[in-house]
Every structure is written in structure tokens, then in C-alpha cells.
């Protein structure tokens, strides 16, 4: 598989940014290691360009007539290899060369039909869509693997999605502009498109996990048979005798929930390495009920679930992001490699360039709009960590209002997915 050409740029005028991106794409397509005949494009724009979404898609698709299918969305920030664009007008494009019988763009006017067997799917969604969590779970159930990846559009203005398919739309619906508001859209991939995906939670459990033994909707009353509030205070090593200290500690704490049906191989929310896996949903603590010793969460809780209290910090976020990148590299690197391959993989950051030896044609990174550089210590720090840990690879993505992985909707996470041979 050839490397996927990609480009990114910022400019007050979208047409200028598009011109810079097109120049990058065409220059890469002329190189021997890059794809020459891409058919699928992933397009991400910041919300500064949202009002011009239709014009942007029309312009890019006219300039790249060989690309028949487009998918993407808007974010308050977008991502590219080694750089983040936050609070500035920017766009990023990646051109994927995949067998045309191994993917389908889907949307409200081109739903995923019965004639295509989806193995997994990249999903973009509007956070205002009713029953969104149920729709995501239903979409995952329609894939062979049960695995989705993607996120919710994030915008301070219009929330838009791009979904333009070369195989047409539903008869009677008219020809779509390819720009949508609301619902779900994206790209479904067949089993022939090899993907490796990981979720980084960026949380550090403060103690062992507990079993929810009594709960009502989103309020947990007992953990391991003990009052939930007492367990929380014990895990945080604080007391209500010093209310301000206790309140500050609780405000900095979240809850990681794992449903028994989603249990990992070890069956526990906290792994032996002290990390959360993709089976754990991290949710905010939204209130305390001292009279009934309850802890209220920003999600429903049921008896039998595992719960672990956790906290986010820069060190935990950096370490967990490096861990998932290392897992992907380890899965892709062959046990034995040629000298040229070893040299490409071992090149210093200054010498590094996207190289087929990494066995990564391209990558999509969806992170929470509440993460990004500031959460990791500086501008573009999150994407710089990805590059140092994963290597220099073609990458685009966006900062979402919620992240999608497997059949779950997450918050404050990062979902890294790579296309490999």
C-alpha cells in the first residue's frame, strides 16, 4: 500500500488555504512512495470555514476530479502530522488509495446499503442528533467487527459533515451538495482494508476498581457493599471534616465505568499496568448526596458495573498517548526486518519522513476539544507526542465534541487509527 498524500494549511481566506493544500497533495502524488490514483478523500475544516463548507468541497472536488468520494467534518480544531490548528481558519485533506469495492461513503441520502458488508467504519456525527448513543451502537452492530472510530462535529457556529459518494444517492432525493447537518455520516470499510485502532483515556486511577452494588439511574449508592461517598473519600484520602479540601479533590476526580458485557480479558476496569482500556467509559462526577451517601455521575450506572475513580493530569495523558502509539508500532513492525527498513524506522526526528517501511499508509486522529496542546503542555504538544511515538506518518483528524470507538461515545479521549498494508 502506498503512502496517502496529505496536506494542511491555515489562511484567513479559505481559497488560499485550499491552494496551499492542493500544492502539497500534488507534490506528494508525484513522489514514487505516494499514492498516484486516490479515490477517497478525508476533509477536516475548523469552524472558521463552516459557512463556506459547500464552496470548499465543490472547489476541492473540482480540482481533484480523480477523487470520487469525500468524507469529513468540522472541529473547533483540526489535526495534522505534528501540528494542531486551534482557533484559526484551517483545513486538512488526506487522499486514500483503497480498492473501490472495499469502502462506501454513507450519509442521510446515501445510507449503508445491503449490498456492502462493512467490517468497520469511520463515523462523523452531530452531537444534537436524538438518541445518538443508540444510533452509534446500532451502527456498530451492522459491522462485522463491531468497531467504529470517529467523533462528533464541534463548532461554535454551524455543525457540518462532508459525505459525497461517487456511487450516487437515493433516487428521488435529488443530488446532494455533499454537505450535511445532523445525523451520522462517514465511510464504511470492508474486511480488505486493514486498520489498527487504539483509544487513549489519559486518566490515572487513584485506587483499585469497585463493583457497583446499588444504584438508581445515574446515582451510585453502594460500591462493594459500602456507601459510595465513603468509598470515594477513602480513595481520595480526604475527609468531610475539611470540606474545602474534600470538595477540591472531588472536583478533580472522574469515574471510569465498565459494563460487565464489555469486560476485557482480565475482567477488571483497572489493568495490571494501572491503565484504563477502551472498555472503560470515563464520566464526570456531577454531584454528591450526603444524606444517602450517593455519588452522581454523568451517565447511567447499574449494579454489576465496575467503577474506578480517576484523575487527569499532564503526565498521565502523555504516558497513555505514548503507550497506545507504542502498541500500534509493536503490532505493525515485523519480527525480522531488512536493513533499509530498520534504517527508516530508526531515523532521527530531523531525518524522519513518511516511509512505507513503517507499514502505515495514513492515520486518522480524533481527540477531544478539551485536550489538545494546552492539556499536554504547549501548542501542538499532543500531535508532537504522536509523531515522536508513532513516527512520521501521513495524518489528519479533528478535535471533537465527543469521540467514538467501538460502540461507545467517549469524552476527553483520543482515538488513533492507522491504515496499514
N, C-alpha and C positions, 0 to 999 in steps of 0.2 A: 504494500500500500504506500502510495506517495504521500509526502507531507501536504497538509492542507494550506493553501495560501491564505494569509490573513492580513488585515490592515486596520489601523485605528488612528484617529486624529481628532483634534479639537479646534474649533474656529467659531467666531460669532455668527458667521453665515454658513448654513448647512451645506450649500453648494460647494463652498471652498473645502470644507472638511471631506465631503464626498469625493472631490477631485484628488485630494491627498491620499485617501484610502484606495481609490481606483489605481493610482500610480503605484502604490505598494503592491497591490494584488497583481497587476500586470507584470511588474518587475520580477515577482516571485514565480509567476507562471512560466516565465522564460527560463528559469533555472532547471537543471536536469532532475534534481531531487524532489521537485514540487509537482503537484497535480497539474496537468495541462487541460483536462476536459471535465471540470467540475460541473455538477448539475444541481446541487443543493447548497443554498447559502443560509447562514445564520447571521441575523442582523440585530444588533442591540444599539439603542439610542438613549441618551439621557433625556430627562423630561423637558429640557430647554427646547428640544426639537419636536416634541409630541404633536404640536399643532400642525407641523409640516410633514407628518408621517406619510401621508399618501403621496406627496410630491417626492419625498426621499425614495420611497420604494419604486415609484414609477421611473425616476431618474436612474437609479442603480440597475434596475432590471433591463432598462433600455440600453445602458452602457455595457451590460454583460448578458447579451442575448443567449449565450450558450447555457446560462444558468436558468433552469426551468422552474425550480422550486425554491420558495423563500419561507423562512420562519424566524420568529424573534419577538421581542417585546421592548418595553421601556422601563428604565430604572432611574432612581434619583442619582445613581452612579452606575457606571459600566466598568468592566474589567477587560484587560488585555494582558499579554505576556509582560510581566514585570511592572505594570502601571495600572493605576486606578484613576478614573475621571469622576470626581465628585463636585457637585455644584458648579458645573461648567458645561457648555454645549459640546457634545462629543458623540461620535458613533464608532462602532467596530463591526467588522464583517469577517467571517471565515467561510471559505469556499470548500465544500466537501465533495470529494470524488468517490461516490459509492455506487454500487450496482443499482440501477433504477428499479429493479424488481425487489430490492431489499429495504425500501423505505416508502412511506406515504405521508404527505402533509395532510393534516386533518384540521377542521375548523367547524364553525356552526353551519356553514353552507357546503362543507365537504367532510361529513363525518366519516370516521373509520369504518369502511365497508366490510362485508362478509368475505370479500374476495382476497383479503390480505390477512395473513397470520402474523400478528405483532408479537415480537419476543420481548421488547421493552419500548419505552417511549420517552422522548423529551417533551415536557408539558409546560406551557405558559398559561397562566390563569389570572382572572380578575378577582381580587380579594373580596369584591362586593357581590360575587355570584352566590345566590342562595344555595344552601346545603352543599357547600364546596367540599368539605371533608368527605361526605358521602360520595360525591361525584369522583373525587380522586381515588377513593377505594374501589369504586365501580370500574373506573378506567384501568386500574392496576389488575383487577380480576379478568379483564379482557386480554391481557398479555400472557404469554406462556410462562414468563419468569416471575410475574407479579411485581416487577421492579419498574418504577418510574423515576425520573430525575428532572429537576427544573425548579420553578418558583413562581411566585405571584408578582405581577407587574407592580412597580412602585412609582408613584408620580405625585407631584404637588399640583398637577393640573389634570389633563386628560390621561386616562389609562388605556393604552393601545396595545394591540398584538398584531404581528405580521404573520400571515398564513396564505401563501399563494402557491397553488399546486398546478403543475403542468398537465395533470390528467383531468382538469376541469372541475365543475361544480354540479350541484344538484340541478337537474333540469327544472326550469320554471322559476328558479331563484334569481335569474339574471347573472350577469358577470360581476363578480366581486372585485373591488379595488385591491383586495388582499390585506386591508387594514380593518381590524375588528375591535369592538368594545364589548367587554363582558364575556362570560363563559370560559371555555377551555379551547386551546389550540396547541399545535406543536407538530412533532414528527414522530411517527411510529417506525421502529426499525425491526427488520426481520432477523432471524437467527444468524444469517450470514454476516451481519455487522457486529464485530466483536467489540464489546465495551467493558471497561473496568471502572467501577464507581465506588467511592467511599464518602462517608459523612464524618465531618469533624464537629464535635459539640463545643469544644473549648471550655469545658467545665471540669472542675476538680471536686469529686465527692468529699465531703467533710467527715464522713463516717461510713460504716457499713450500711447496706440496704436493709429495709424493713418490709414486712408483709402488712398490707392494709387489711385489718381485721374488722373494721367498722367504718362505713362511710355513707353519706347521703348526698347524692349528686356531686357537687364539687367540693364538699367539705369532708375532710378526713377526721374521724373522731378517735380511732384507736389504731396504733401500729404495734404489731407483735403483742396485741392484747393490752398494751399500756396506753394511757391518754396521749394523743398525738402531740399536743402542745408541750407536754413534759418531755417527750422524746426529742422534739425539735430543740428545746432549750438545752437539754443534756448534750445533744450532738454539737451544738454551737458553744457549749461551755459558758453559758450566760444564765442569769437569774433575773426574775421579775423584781427582786429586791433592788436591782439597779435598772430601772425601766428604760432609761435613755440608752444605755449600753446594749440592752437586750433588743430594743427597737432598731438601733443602727445595724446590729448583726442580722436581724431578720430581714431588713430591707435589702441587704447584700446577698441574700440567700434565695435559691430557687429549689425546685423539686424535680427530680428525674423520675418519671413514671414508666414502668414496663408492664404491659399486659401479659398474662401467662401464655396466651396464644402466640405472642411474639418472642418468647424466651429464646435466648441464644443457646449455644451448645452447653455452656456451663450452667445455664438456668438462673443466672443472677444479674441484676442490673449493673452492679459494680464488678468488673472483671478482675482477674488475678493481678493485672498490672495497675489496677486502680483507676481505670478509664471507663467511660461510658461507650457502648457500642451504638450502632444505628437502630437498635431495638428500643432504645430509651428516648422518651419524649420529655424534653426539659420545659417546664412551665413555671410561670411566676407564682409566688405566694401573694395572694391579693387581700388576705385578711386573717385575723385571729378571733377565736370565740372563747374568751377566758371562762365564761360561765359553764360551757360544755367541753372545755379543753380541746376545741377543734382547730384545725388549720384549713383555711380555704384556699383552693388552687384555681388557676385559670384554665381548668379543664375538668372533665368528669373523672371521678375516681370510683373504683369498685373494689369490694372485698376480694382478696386473692392477688391483687396487683402488688408489684414490688415498688417501693419508693425509697429513694436516697436523696437526702438533702445535699446541695452542692453550691459552689460559688464560682463566679467567673473572675479571672484576672488575666493580665497580660502573659504571665509565664505559662499558665495552663493553656491559654489559647495558642500560643506559639508552639508549645510542645506537642499539642494534639494535632495541629495542622502539619507539622513536620512528620508526625507518626503516620498519618494517612498517606502522605506523599511517599514516604519510605515503603509502605505496604504495597502501593501501586508499582513502584520501581522494582521491588523484590519479585512481585508476581510476573512482571514482564521480562526481566533480564534472564537470558538463557543461562543454564548451568555452565556451559562452556562457550567461550566467545573468541572470535578471531582477533588478531592484533589491532586491525583497524577499528573494530567495534569497541574494544577496550579503550583505545585512544580517544574515541569520540565521547564515550561515557565518562572518561576521566579528565576531560579538558577543564581548565580553569574557567571561572565565570567570564573572565575577559576574553578568552578564546572561544567560548561556547557559542554555538549556533544550532538551530534546529537541525537534527540529523536523523536519518532513517534508522540508525543503529539503536536509538532509544526505543524503537518499536512503537512509538506514539505518533500517529498521523496528525492528531489535533486534540484539543481538550476544551471542555466547557466547565466554567467555574461559576456557581451561583452561591453568593454569600448574602448574609443578612445586611440590610441597610443600616443596622445598628452596629455592625462590625467595621470592616474597612481599616484604613491606615491608623486613625486615631486610637482604635481599640488595640492595635498592635504596636503602638509606639511612635508612629510618624506617617507622613503622606506615602501612600503606595506600599506601606510596610507589609500588608497581608500578601499582596501579589509578589513582592520580592521574596518572601519566605517560600511561596510556592515554586518560584523559579529556582531558588537555591536548592530546595529539597527534591523537586521533581526533575529538574534540568530545563534547559532552554527548549521549549516546545511551542508550536502554534497554539494560542489560547485566546478565547473570548468568553465573555459572560456578563453578568449584571448583578447589581445589589438589589435584593428582592424584599417584598413586604412579608415574606414567608417562604420557606424552602420546602421543596418536595423531594422525598426519597422513599423508595419502596412504595407503600400505600399510605404513607403518613405525611402530614403537614407539620413542619418544624418551625421553630423560631430561634434566632440567634445562632444559626449553624452555617456551615459551609458544605456544599455538595460538589465534589470534584469528580468529573467523569472524563475518561480518555478513550479515544478511538484507536484501536490497535489492529495490527495485521492478524 
